[in-house]
Amino acid sequence: MRSVQDLEIFVATADHGSLSAAARQLALSPAVASAGLKRLEADLGAALFVRTTRSMRLTLAGERLLGRSKALLDGLREAEDELRAGGDGVEGQLHISMPSDLGRHVVLPWLNDFQARHPGVRLRLQLTDRVADIYREPVDIGLRFGKPPGSSMVALPLLQDNRRVLCAAPAYLARRGVPASPHALGDHNCLCFMLDEAVNDRWGFSKDGEDIEVTVQGDRVADDSEIVRRWALEGLGICYRSRIDVQADLAAGRLRQVCPDWQGSNVPLYMVLANRRQVSPAVRVLREFLVARCQALAGS
């Protein structure tokens, strides 16, 4: 093998299913990328792809090589990062996108502590409930509820058990009464969240093996999750929120959980990256830090 770049071309081609896409990712000309892949196959004495007019599919030899190649390249990048940093490598700029309410009321104080421990890290935060396109936007990390389906992105779990919960301010419950079950939500003002013009007005629950979905309605809908939380705190209705978002409010008594014997749908929290080469020492340490904070909050 004459060059680490040949392995990078191979891995990028396998990830994208296209040599031209791999060349674009690596900022190489198609001719250079093609030559590197041919050189690697010649050095190994094995074909790594089955080529068609529209796609490239890994051969058995290619599948065997892919995992080891990724591990090798990750190890080389980690070593380079640590040498450049002169130590643990926890430095550099991280551009993080996250949901607005989670960011403002949960993650932001954590990140202040993280930077105090690692002053070499610089942060750029994007707080939005719109799902950022981490391929096209200048975003290194996305914090997302739910694992991206059918995606080539790297999704690292932060909090696997994160159920949605029904909750409302004590003042609202004193005024309107406490629903005995989710079936009674039709008699209540439900505060709904909207994403990309789609209103989340179908709330799912389970109990003793029974799964139900309740269609709710109310006089307020917002595309900002923080606004939904504020409405609930002001006693304007019942909301259906991720537990991590409202755990502090529940613990302080600002909100009360409704129908606690019914489980809401699970929305695990993930750290999402475009590819494994972005898992730098700073990203690894940040993930470990966030996992510990999430687990501590979930257990409080």
PyMOL commands that set and color helices and strands:
alter all, ss='L'
color gray80, all
select helices_A, chain A and resi 4-16+19-25+30-44+60-85+100-117+170-176+182-187+225-233+243-252+276-278+281-298
alter helices_A, ss='H'
color red, helices_A
select strands_A, chain A and resi 49-51+56-58+92-98+121-127+141-145+154-159+164-168+190-195+198-199+202-207+210-215+221-222+238-242+256-258+263-264+269-273
alter strands_A, ss='S'
color yellow, strands_A
deselect
rebuild
show_as cartoon
